[in-house]
Amino acid sequence: MDLKGMMLKSVANQALGKFVLSDVECNRVHAAKLAELHS
């Protein structure tokens, strides 16, 4: 694979990682709110 392709791939992986992290964070906050409601 050429250098440009590798750069694009790493950038895409970083973006994907950020999306996954923010998604997990949202789920965690949502779960915490649900727990508060039910307690």
PQR file with spaces between the fields and no chain letter, atoms N, CA, C, O and H, PARSE charges and radii, in Angstrom:
ATOM       1  N    MET     1       0.847   -1.198    0.000 -0.4000 1.5000
ATOM       2  CA   MET     1       0.000    0.000    0.000 -0.0000 2.0000
ATOM       3  C    MET     1       0.886    1.253    0.000  0.5500 1.7000
ATOM       4  O    MET     1       1.936    1.275    0.641 -0.5500 1.4000
ATOM       5  N    ASP     2       0.460    2.280   -0.713 -0.4000 1.5000
ATOM       6  CA   ASP     2       1.277    3.493   -0.768 -0.0000 2.0000
ATOM       7  C    ASP     2       1.077    4.353    0.475  0.5500 1.7000
ATOM       8  O    ASP     2       0.162    4.132    1.267 -0.5500 1.4000
ATOM       9  H    ASP     2      -0.394    2.262   -1.234  0.4000 1.0000
ATOM      10  N    LEU     3       1.953    5.332    0.621 -0.4000 1.5000
ATOM      11  CA   LEU     3       1.948    6.173    1.820 -0.0000 2.0000
ATOM      12  C    LEU     3       0.633    6.934    1.966  0.5500 1.7000
ATOM      13  O    LEU     3       0.096    7.056    3.067 -0.5500 1.4000
ATOM      14  H    LEU     3       2.697    5.512   -0.023  0.4000 1.0000
ATOM      15  N    LYS     4       0.120    7.445    0.846 -0.4000 1.5000
ATOM      16  CA   LYS     4      -1.120    8.224    0.885 -0.0000 2.0000
ATOM      17  C    LYS     4      -2.279    7.356    1.382  0.5500 1.7000
ATOM      18  O    LYS     4      -3.107    7.793    2.181 -0.5500 1.4000
ATOM      19  H    LYS     4       0.556    7.346   -0.048  0.4000 1.0000
ATOM      20  N    GLY     5      -2.314    6.120    0.890 -0.4000 1.5000
ATOM      21  CA   GLY     5      -3.369    5.207    1.314 -0.0000 2.0000
ATOM      22  C    GLY     5      -3.272    4.905    2.799  0.5500 1.7000
ATOM      23  O    GLY     5      -4.285    4.817    3.493 -0.5500 1.4000
ATOM      24  H    GLY     5      -1.641    5.764    0.241  0.4000 1.0000
ATOM      25  N    MET     6      -2.045    4.747    3.282 -0.4000 1.5000
ATOM      26  CA   MET     6      -1.844    4.466    4.706 -0.0000 2.0000
ATOM      27  C    MET     6      -2.282    5.650    5.561  0.5500 1.7000
ATOM      28  O    MET     6      -2.890    5.476    6.617 -0.5500 1.4000
ATOM      29  H    MET     6      -1.222    4.818    2.719  0.4000 1.0000
ATOM      30  N    MET     7      -1.965    6.860    5.090 -0.4000 1.5000
ATOM      31  CA   MET     7      -2.370    8.073    5.808 -0.0000 2.0000
ATOM      32  C    MET     7      -3.886    8.137    5.901  0.5500 1.7000
ATOM      33  O    MET     7      -4.446    8.375    6.971 -0.5500 1.4000
ATOM      34  H    MET     7      -1.471    7.001    4.232  0.4000 1.0000
ATOM      35  N    LEU     8      -4.546    7.920    4.760 -0.4000 1.5000
ATOM      36  CA   LEU     8      -6.005    7.969    4.733 -0.0000 2.0000
ATOM      37  C    LEU     8      -6.596    6.933    5.669  0.5500 1.7000
ATOM      38  O    LEU     8      -7.572    7.196    6.373 -0.5500 1.4000
ATOM      39  H    LEU     8      -4.091    7.726    3.891  0.4000 1.0000
ATOM      40  N    LYS     9      -5.992    5.747    5.669 -0.4000 1.5000
ATOM      41  CA   LYS     9      -6.502    4.664    6.503 -0.0000 2.0000
ATOM      42  C    LYS     9      -6.376    5.010    7.982  0.5500 1.7000
ATOM      43  O    LYS     9      -7.301    4.768    8.758 -0.5500 1.4000
ATOM      44  H    LYS     9      -5.199    5.533    5.098  0.4000 1.0000
ATOM      45  N    SER    10      -5.236    5.575    8.377 -0.4000 1.5000
ATOM      46  CA   SER    10      -5.036    5.906    9.789 -0.0000 2.0000
ATOM      47  C    SER    10      -5.978    7.031   10.213  0.5500 1.7000
ATOM      48  O    SER    10      -6.500    7.020   11.328 -0.5500 1.4000
ATOM      49  H    SER    10      -4.485    5.771    7.747  0.4000 1.0000
ATOM      50  N    VAL    11      -6.195    7.998    9.326 -0.4000 1.5000
ATOM      51  CA   VAL    11      -7.121    9.092    9.635 -0.0000 2.0000
ATOM      52  C    VAL    11      -8.536    8.541    9.794  0.5500 1.7000
ATOM      53  O    VAL    11      -9.266    8.925   10.707 -0.5500 1.4000
ATOM      54  H    VAL    11      -5.771    8.007    8.420  0.4000 1.0000
ATOM      55  N    ALA    12      -8.910    7.631    8.887 -0.4000 1.5000
ATOM      56  CA   ALA    12     -10.240    7.032    8.952 -0.0000 2.0000
ATOM      57  C    ALA    12     -10.399    6.242   10.247  0.5500 1.7000
ATOM      58  O    ALA    12     -11.447    6.299   10.890 -0.5500 1.4000
ATOM      59  H    ALA    12      -8.316    7.319    8.145  0.4000 1.0000
ATOM      60  N    ASN    13      -9.348    5.500   10.628 -0.4000 1.5000
ATOM      61  CA   ASN    13      -9.402    4.715   11.860 -0.0000 2.0000
ATOM      62  C    ASN    13      -9.552    5.617   13.079  0.5500 1.7000
ATOM      63  O    ASN    13     -10.296    5.296   14.005 -0.5500 1.4000
ATOM      64  H    ASN    13      -8.497    5.454   10.105  0.4000 1.0000
ATOM      65  N    GLN    14      -8.843    6.748   13.080 -0.4000 1.5000
ATOM      66  CA   GLN    14      -8.936    7.691   14.196 -0.0000 2.0000
ATOM      67  C    GLN    14     -10.344    8.256   14.295  0.5500 1.7000
ATOM      68  O    GLN    14     -10.913    8.347   15.383 -0.5500 1.4000
ATOM      69  H    GLN    14      -8.239    7.009   12.328  0.4000 1.0000
ATOM      70  N    ALA    15     -10.906    8.639   13.141 -0.4000 1.5000
ATOM      71  CA   ALA    15     -12.257    9.194   13.117 -0.0000 2.0000
ATOM      72  C    ALA    15     -13.248    8.159   13.637  0.5500 1.7000
ATOM      73  O    ALA    15     -14.135    8.474   14.430 -0.5500 1.4000
ATOM      74  H    ALA    15     -10.445    8.566   12.257  0.4000 1.0000
ATOM      75  N    LEU    16     -13.083    6.918   13.178 -0.4000 1.5000
ATOM      76  CA   LEU    16     -13.963    5.838   13.606 -0.0000 2.0000
ATOM      77  C    LEU    16     -13.851    5.636   15.112  0.5500 1.7000
ATOM      78  O    LEU    16     -14.855    5.463   15.803 -0.5500 1.4000
ATOM      79  H    LEU    16     -12.362    6.662   12.534  0.4000 1.0000
ATOM      80  N    GLY    17     -12.622    5.660   15.610 -0.4000 1.5000
ATOM      81  CA   GLY    17     -12.394    5.495   17.043 -0.0000 2.0000
ATOM      82  C    GLY    17     -13.091    6.580   17.843  0.5500 1.7000
ATOM      83  O    GLY    17     -13.673    6.306   18.892 -0.5500 1.4000
ATOM      84  H    GLY    17     -11.807    5.800   15.049  0.4000 1.0000
ATOM      85  N    LYS    18     -13.035    7.815   17.351 -0.4000 1.5000
ATOM      86  CA   LYS    18     -13.688    8.925   18.051 -0.0000 2.0000
ATOM      87  C    LYS    18     -15.195    8.726   18.061  0.5500 1.7000
ATOM      88  O    LYS    18     -15.849    8.963   19.076 -0.5500 1.4000
ATOM      89  H    LYS    18     -12.562    8.038   16.499  0.4000 1.0000
ATOM      90  N    PHE    19     -15.753    8.287   16.922 -0.4000 1.5000
ATOM      91  CA   PHE    19     -17.190    8.050   16.852 -0.0000 2.0000
ATOM      92  C    PHE    19     -17.606    6.979   17.852  0.5500 1.7000
ATOM      93  O    PHE    19     -18.594    7.136   18.568 -0.5500 1.4000
ATOM      94  H    PHE    19     -15.222    8.095   16.097  0.4000 1.0000
ATOM      95  N    VAL    20     -16.844    5.893   17.893 -0.4000 1.5000
ATOM      96  CA   VAL    20     -17.155    4.797   18.810 -0.0000 2.0000
ATOM      97  C    VAL    20     -17.079    5.279   20.249  0.5500 1.7000
ATOM      98  O    VAL    20     -17.944    4.958   21.064 -0.5500 1.4000
ATOM      99  H    VAL    20     -16.041    5.766   17.311  0.4000 1.0000
ATOM     100  N    LEU    21     -16.038    6.053   20.561 -0.4000 1.5000
ATOM     101  CA   LEU    21     -15.872    6.568   21.919 -0.0000 2.0000
ATOM     102  C    LEU    21     -17.036    7.460   22.314  0.5500 1.7000
ATOM     103  O    LEU    21     -17.580    7.320   23.409 -0.5500 1.4000
ATOM     104  H    LEU    21     -15.335    6.313   19.899  0.4000 1.0000
ATOM     105  N    SER    22     -17.427    8.382   21.431 -0.4000 1.5000
ATOM     106  CA   SER    22     -18.514    9.293   21.766 -0.0000 2.0000
ATOM     107  C    SER    22     -19.823    8.516   21.893  0.5500 1.7000
ATOM     108  O    SER    22     -20.677    8.859   22.710 -0.5500 1.4000
ATOM     109  H    SER    22     -16.985    8.496   20.541  0.4000 1.0000
ATOM     110  N    ASP    23     -19.977    7.470   21.081 -0.4000 1.5000
ATOM     111  CA   ASP    23     -21.171    6.635   21.144 -0.0000 2.0000
ATOM     112  C    ASP    23     -21.238    5.932   22.497  0.5500 1.7000
ATOM     113  O    ASP    23     -22.294    5.887   23.128 -0.5500 1.4000
ATOM     114  H    ASP    23     -19.283    7.192   20.416  0.4000 1.0000
ATOM     115  N    VAL    24     -20.113    5.389   22.934 -0.4000 1.5000
ATOM     116  CA   VAL    24     -20.041    4.711   24.227 -0.0000 2.0000
ATOM     117  C    VAL    24     -20.349    5.703   25.338  0.5500 1.7000
ATOM     118  O    VAL    24     -21.077    5.386   26.279 -0.5500 1.4000
ATOM     119  H    VAL    24     -19.255    5.426   22.421  0.4000 1.0000
ATOM     120  N    GLU    25     -19.798    6.897   25.230 -0.4000 1.5000
ATOM     121  CA   GLU    25     -20.019    7.938   26.232 -0.0000 2.0000
ATOM     122  C    GLU    25     -21.505    8.285   26.320  0.5500 1.7000
ATOM     123  O    GLU    25     -22.053    8.415   27.415 -0.5500 1.4000
ATOM     124  H    GLU    25     -19.206    7.155   24.466  0.4000 1.0000
ATOM     125  N    CYS    26     -22.149    8.434   25.170 -0.4000 1.5000
ATOM     126  CA   CYS    26     -23.581    8.742   25.139 -0.0000 2.0000
ATOM     127  C    CYS    26     -24.375    7.625   25.800  0.5500 1.7000
ATOM     128  O    CYS    26     -25.291    7.890   26.579 -0.5500 1.4000
ATOM     129  H    CYS    26     -21.703    8.329   24.281  0.4000 1.0000
ATOM     130  N    ASN    27     -24.035    6.387   25.498 -0.4000 1.5000
ATOM     131  CA   ASN    27     -24.736    5.246   26.082 -0.0000 2.0000
ATOM     132  C    ASN    27     -24.559    5.215   27.588  0.5500 1.7000
ATOM     133  O    ASN    27     -25.488    4.883   28.325 -0.5500 1.4000
ATOM     134  H    ASN    27     -23.291    6.171   24.865  0.4000 1.0000
ATOM     135  N    ARG    28     -23.353    5.566   28.047 -0.4000 1.5000
ATOM     136  CA   ARG    28     -23.056    5.554   29.475 -0.0000 2.0000
ATOM     137  C    ARG    28     -23.898    6.619   30.189  0.5500 1.7000
ATOM     138  O    ARG    28     -24.477    6.357   31.243 -0.5500 1.4000
ATOM     139  H    ARG    28     -22.599    5.836   27.448  0.4000 1.0000
ATOM     140  N    VAL    29     -23.959    7.808   29.611 -0.4000 1.5000
ATOM     141  CA   VAL    29     -24.747    8.900   30.190 -0.0000 2.0000
ATOM     142  C    VAL    29     -26.220    8.512   30.200  0.5500 1.7000
ATOM     143  O    VAL    29     -26.927    8.743   31.180 -0.5500 1.4000
ATOM     144  H    VAL    29     -23.489    8.021   28.754  0.4000 1.0000
ATOM     145  N    HIS    30     -26.671    7.923   29.100 -0.4000 1.5000
ATOM     146  CA   HIS    30     -28.062    7.502   28.982 -0.0000 2.0000
ATOM     147  C    HIS    30     -28.391    6.456   30.048  0.5500 1.7000
ATOM     148  O    HIS    30     -29.437    6.526   30.694 -0.5500 1.4000
ATOM     149  H    HIS    30     -26.096    7.736   28.304  0.4000 1.0000
ATOM     150  N    ALA    31     -27.498    5.496   30.225 -0.4000 1.5000
ATOM     151  CA   ALA    31     -27.698    4.442   31.219 -0.0000 2.0000
ATOM     152  C    ALA    31     -27.739    5.044   32.623  0.5500 1.7000
ATOM     153  O    ALA    31     -28.535    4.620   33.461 -0.5500 1.4000
ATOM     154  H    ALA    31     -26.648    5.440   29.701  0.4000 1.0000
ATOM     155  N    ALA    32     -26.886    6.026   32.874 -0.4000 1.5000
ATOM     156  CA   ALA    32     -26.855    6.672   34.189 -0.0000 2.0000
ATOM     157  C    ALA    32     -28.173    7.391   34.454  0.5500 1.7000
ATOM     158  O    ALA    32     -28.699    7.341   35.566 -0.5500 1.4000
ATOM     159  H    ALA    32     -26.239    6.371   32.193  0.4000 1.0000
ATOM     160  N    LYS    33     -28.706    8.060   33.433 -0.4000 1.5000
ATOM     161  CA   LYS    33     -29.974    8.767   33.598 -0.0000 2.0000
ATOM     162  C    LYS    33     -31.106    7.784   33.851  0.5500 1.7000
ATOM     163  O    LYS    33     -31.969    8.025   34.695 -0.5500 1.4000
ATOM     164  H    LYS    33     -28.279    8.101   32.529  0.4000 1.0000
ATOM     165  N    LEU    34     -31.101    6.676   33.120 -0.4000 1.5000
ATOM     166  CA   LEU    34     -32.125    5.654   33.320 -0.0000 2.0000
ATOM     167  C    LEU    34     -32.047    5.099   34.733  0.5500 1.7000
ATOM     168  O    LEU    34     -33.072    4.888   35.382 -0.5500 1.4000
ATOM     169  H    LEU    34     -30.400    6.481   32.434  0.4000 1.0000
ATOM     170  N    ALA    35     -30.834    4.864   35.205 -0.4000 1.5000
ATOM     171  CA   ALA    35     -30.638    4.327   36.552 -0.0000 2.0000
ATOM     172  C    ALA    35     -31.197    5.303   37.584  0.5500 1.7000
ATOM     173  O    ALA    35     -31.811    4.888   38.567 -0.5500 1.4000
ATOM     174  H    ALA    35     -30.001    5.036   34.678  0.4000 1.0000
ATOM     175  N    GLU    36     -30.983    6.595   37.360 -0.4000 1.5000
ATOM     176  CA   GLU    36     -31.502    7.600   38.288 -0.0000 2.0000
ATOM     177  C    GLU    36     -33.020    7.568   38.309  0.5500 1.7000
ATOM     178  O    GLU    36     -33.638    7.649   39.370 -0.5500 1.4000
ATOM     179  H    GLU    36     -30.483    6.931   36.561  0.4000 1.0000
ATOM     180  N    LEU    37     -33.613    7.451   37.132 -0.4000 1.5000
ATOM     181  CA   LEU    37     -35.071    7.429   37.042 -0.0000 2.0000
ATOM     182  C    LEU    37     -35.654    6.231   37.785  0.5500 1.7000
ATOM     183  O    LEU    37     -36.689    6.341   38.442 -0.5500 1.4000
ATOM     184  H    LEU    37     -33.111    7.385   36.270  0.4000 1.0000
ATOM     185  N    HIS    38     -34.988    5.096   37.676 -0.4000 1.5000
ATOM     186  CA   HIS    38     -35.522    3.863   38.256 -0.0000 2.0000
ATOM     187  C    HIS    38     -35.227    3.724   39.741  0.5500 1.7000
ATOM     188  O    HIS    38     -35.890    2.950   40.431 -0.5500 1.4000
ATOM     189  H    HIS    38     -34.147    5.006   37.142  0.4000 1.0000
ATOM     190  N    SER    39     -34.242    4.462   40.245 -0.4000 1.5000
ATOM     191  CA   SER    39     -33.887    4.302   41.652 -0.0000 2.0000
ATOM     192  C    SER    39     -34.838    5.070   42.559  0.5500 1.7000
ATOM     193  O    SER    39     -34.684    5.044   43.780 -0.5500 1.4000
ATOM     194  H    SER    39     -33.703    5.091   39.685  0.4000 1.0000
